[in-house]
Amino acid sequence: NLCLLPLFLAIKKIADSKNIAFTLYVDDITISGDALSVQGSMLEIIRTIQKYGYAVSHRKIVKMPSNRPQMVTGNIVNKK
């Protein structure tokens, strides 16, 4: 986590500026909030991750509607 701290702080800065939530578990990143704000932030967040030299697995990018169970790292994170 300490090695990734500069990356995490950069992503948090983006999230804060867009009024969206940024959470993580080890190297799993979750961005949540208003759908338009999240969608509008994804490219900037992906580019930031790549700028720090890390790859983004596009097959793992999943949009989860709020009216269905949302599973992150094997745990349901909403009340559906």
C-alpha positions as CSV (number, residue, x, y, z in Angstrom):
1,N,0.0,0.0,0.0
2,L,2.8,2.4,0.7
3,C,4.3,1.8,-2.7
4,L,1.0,2.6,-4.3
5,L,0.2,5.6,-2.1
6,P,1.1,8.3,-4.7
7,L,-1.2,6.6,-7.2
8,F,-4.0,6.3,-4.7
9,L,-3.7,10.0,-3.7
10,A,-3.8,11.0,-7.4
11,I,-7.0,8.9,-7.9
12,K,-8.5,10.3,-4.7
13,K,-7.8,13.9,-5.9
14,I,-9.8,13.1,-9.1
15,A,-12.6,11.4,-7.1
16,D,-12.9,14.4,-4.7
17,S,-13.0,16.9,-7.6
18,K,-15.9,14.9,-9.2
19,N,-17.7,14.3,-5.9
20,I,-17.4,10.5,-6.2
21,A,-16.2,7.9,-3.8
22,F,-12.9,6.0,-4.2
23,T,-12.3,2.9,-2.2
24,L,-9.8,0.1,-2.5
25,Y,-9.0,-3.3,-1.3
26,V,-5.3,-4.2,-2.0
27,D,-5.2,-3.5,-5.7
28,D,-9.0,-3.6,-6.4
29,I,-10.3,-0.1,-7.0
30,T,-13.9,0.9,-6.7
31,I,-15.4,4.2,-7.9
32,S,-18.9,4.9,-6.9
33,G,-21.4,7.8,-7.0
34,D,-23.6,9.5,-9.5
35,A,-23.5,7.4,-12.8
36,L,-22.7,10.4,-15.0
37,S,-19.9,11.6,-12.7
38,V,-18.4,8.1,-12.5
39,Q,-18.6,7.6,-16.2
40,G,-17.1,11.0,-16.8
41,S,-14.2,10.2,-14.6
42,M,-13.2,6.8,-15.8
43,L,-10.9,7.8,-18.6
44,E,-9.0,10.2,-16.4
45,I,-8.6,7.6,-13.7
46,I,-7.5,4.9,-16.2
47,R,-4.9,7.3,-17.7
48,T,-3.7,8.2,-14.2
49,I,-3.2,4.5,-13.4
50,Q,-1.3,4.0,-16.6
51,K,0.8,7.1,-16.0
52,Y,2.1,5.5,-12.9
53,G,3.1,2.5,-14.9
54,Y,0.3,0.1,-14.1
55,A,-2.0,-1.8,-16.5
56,V,-5.8,-1.7,-16.4
57,S,-7.7,-4.8,-17.1
58,H,-10.6,-3.5,-19.1
59,R,-12.5,-6.8,-18.7
60,K,-12.6,-6.1,-15.0
61,I,-14.2,-2.7,-15.4
62,V,-17.9,-3.3,-14.6
63,K,-20.8,-0.9,-14.3
64,M,-23.1,-2.0,-11.6
65,P,-26.6,-0.5,-11.6
66,S,-27.9,0.6,-8.2
67,N,-31.0,-1.6,-8.4
68,R,-29.1,-4.9,-8.4
69,P,-26.6,-6.5,-6.0
70,Q,-23.2,-4.9,-6.4
71,M,-20.4,-7.4,-5.6
72,V,-16.8,-6.1,-5.0
73,T,-14.0,-8.4,-4.1
74,G,-16.6,-11.1,-3.4
75,N,-18.8,-9.0,-1.0
76,I,-22.1,-7.4,-1.7
77,V,-21.7,-3.6,-1.1
78,N,-25.2,-2.4,-1.4
79,K,-28.5,-3.4,0.2
80,K,-30.1,-5.0,-2.9
